[in-house]
Amino acid sequence: MHKPSSETVIDTDSFNALAELAYRESGLQLAIEKTSMLQSRLRHRLSALGLQDFANYSAFVCSEEGKTERRHMISALTTNVSHFFREKHHFEILKRHIQSELLPRLRSGGRVRVWSAGCSNGQEALSIAMTFLELAIEVAELDLRILATDIDPSVIQFAKKASYQKRLVENIPEDLLQKYFTRSESEGDSFYVASEKILQLVRYRELNLLSDWPITQRIDVVFCRNVVIYFDVPTQNLLWPRFKEVLGPAGILFLGHSERISNPESFGFASDGPTTYRASVLGAGSSNSLKD
Ligand SMILES: C[S@@+](CC[C@H](N)C(=O)[O-])C[C@H]1O[C@@H](n2cnc3c(N)ncnc32)[C@H](O)[C@@H]1O
């Protein structure tokens, strides 16, 4: 088996072919400045396949036989950094909507659906679940579901295990950590495992945002944060009407701190706080065909 050395560098043709493939498959934009990132993240794939250089890797991953490898490649190239209660102000806004609209609806027998789109290791979905439970513990018995999806199968696997190292739970207030996590020790490390109380609210699925969305029920709140920053504007602009389509009237869309919808009104959204958008009742895509 050939082994690439840590010095193995990528040639321009292979870089272009891989960047084009990543863009087509997942929307990830890899400018030439990302060359060393791409090299370092993909070298282990060359080793795993016994390939000596990037030219062979690029030929394989772009071929018909490279279908499975394409998933490994996208998994290696995505950035999965996340934190519990990241961008706290969004959770304050969420709290207000829970109290004013979502909780009254749940209590009167209605349904509430939240989507963490690009959920990474699950920190965002579990933060949403804790926010609901802290306001009303009975939501566990009501019709609340948090759908959490990501293109990267390895993060979905991690999220389902829901076992977080100590450094990953630092942003969780101590009382919530005590209430919703169980501490365990393994090989000298402390792990915090999410309890059934929060996990039962969340459904994890693998989903590429550029593919079809098997969503048949109206969504009330979408968190799609720190995901579209890796996409170009045309790709982002393909997503806004699709979010508008799945969101119910007055549904809420949270984006990451450096993400924006430019001209939100043209996509049927109104700005509603820092990187927060509300689907307008009237406007583009208002003939929502999803069931109530
Ligand atoms: C930086 S993380 C953001 C996690 C979380 N939303 C947050 O803000 O902390 C970006 C996530 O988007 C996912 N992602 C990238 N491209 C995607 C695509 N085309 N479809 C679905 N998820 C994608 C990545 O796998 C990664 O887990």
The ligand as a Gaussian input file, in Angstrom:
#p B3LYP/6-31G(d) Opt

LIG

0 1
 C      -20.035000      25.367000      11.930000
 S      -21.240000      24.092000      12.053000
 C      -22.603000      24.974000      12.763000
 C      -23.300000      24.178000      13.843000
 C      -24.438000      24.924000      14.556000
 N      -25.487000      25.280000      13.646000
 C      -23.907000      26.149000      15.265000
 O      -24.161000      27.275000      14.843000
 O      -23.196000      25.984000      16.267000
 C      -21.758000      23.934000      10.330000
 C      -22.454000      22.614000      10.044000
 O      -23.084000      22.702000       8.759000
 C      -23.008000      21.439000       8.128000
 N      -23.184000      21.593000       6.677000
 C      -22.328000      22.108000       5.772000
 N      -22.835000      22.011000       4.532000
 C      -24.060000      21.429000       4.659000
 C      -25.073000      21.072000       3.735000
 N      -24.948000      21.265000       2.421000
 N      -26.202000      20.491000       4.215000
 C      -26.347000      20.274000       5.541000
 N      -25.426000      20.584000       6.475000
 C      -24.284000      21.169000       6.029000
 C      -21.612000      20.947000       8.524000
 O      -21.488000      19.548000       8.406000
 C      -21.478000      21.446000       9.966000
 O      -21.814000      20.450000      10.906000

